[in-house]
Amino acid sequence: MGGRGGGSAVSRNQMQADFEALRREQSQLGLQQQVQANMLTLIREMPVHSIWVPIADLRERMKMSRADFDRLIISMSVGRDRVLSLRAEDNQKTLTPHRRAGALRVGGQDEHYVRIYRAA
């Protein structure tokens, strides 16, 4: 005899799961906006204007764990909804230790620069 308690417990559980999913989605969108805002700040601060931002510099600005930063940037640069593009330094000899250490490893290749592909 299911009564009211059983049905409402399932509804509360589903509502909680929906709320958590929405919270994660909003958090992700907030992080994406932070990435783009930090990229625009870095672009304005560069002595030579470029649309390509060093990943190492962006990594420092975001103040996230390396793993979280890597997941975020990769998620923003793949798929139909991508908002970022990545590229490697063509002349690897010119890389500073800072930029080499801050590279993002994707598909067996180090990526050193990121640009906004389209606004989120």
Buried (B, 14 or more C-beta within 10 A) or exposed (E): EEEEEEEEEEEEEEEEEEEEEEEEEEEBEEBBEBBBEBBEBBBEEEEEEEEBBBBBBBBBBBEBEEEEBBEBBBBBBEEEEBBBBBEBBEEEEEBEEEBEEBBBEBEEEBBBBBBBEEEB
